């Protein structure tokens, strides 16, 4: 299985089908089986491993909420089984330090951490901060594999895991819906929207300034993004052209390493908390870059999940 599938995970329930994928020998057949109590198989599907990527992908039939299930992938005599798997709603939480701030850091932290054990069906996962100059197929590192919440993993440390905003969203949803909720955190403090945006989305907003030299042709595939036209460089108030940006602030590096690997995941929605890093960077273009990111993420998750993530994916954000 790919890196972000594991014991205790939540997969998206009906009406969508959850996407699962992993690695194998090119050309080999991989059989995926979902089994319930007593090992009774409720679903079995087979896929071929594609070359040269060496990956296989299967869309499970839509499943009602609940569990636990075991999910087994087998190739020849080799089998890998993930246990304690539930179906519910899966939410992605992303942004900068407001999203990365952990449960340990909120005012009623001790009370919230003590209550964690009351929510065993809200499962948490955190991708590690990572950046890449190219789009990655899988996460390079994981801070917190799929886990049942505890005071320790919700309050690991400052700005590590687990996101307070993400946790409180998931807890609220569980209290309202009374079925499993999976929370996926992918956040990095101090990062501008450009780092979380694909080259497609930046291109739609006339960014980066040297895009004409870097990419003579607009990206061939992607949604038709059309937003407020960027100001001409002469009128622009931004003070940080691309060459001033480095590390996790570099355009597209977090999209490449922390979001692109997740595109095959079937999602119920996204929660976004970001903005301060653009208070002095391309501020006049945020009315283009933010809608462009939303439209682009919706398109990319829809395509990446073989149409299972809905094209108008709910995208909630905190206005900063």
Helices and strands as residue ranges (DSSP letters): E 10-12, E 19-23, E 29-35, G 37-39, E 41-48, E 55-59, E 66-75, E 78-95, H 97-100, G 103-105, H 109-114, G 116-118, E 122-127, E 142-148, H 151-154, H 164-177, E 181-187, G 193-196, H 199-204, H 211-214, G 242-244, G 247-249, H 253-254, I 255-259, G 260-262, E 269-273, G 276-278, G 283-285, H 286-304, E 314-317
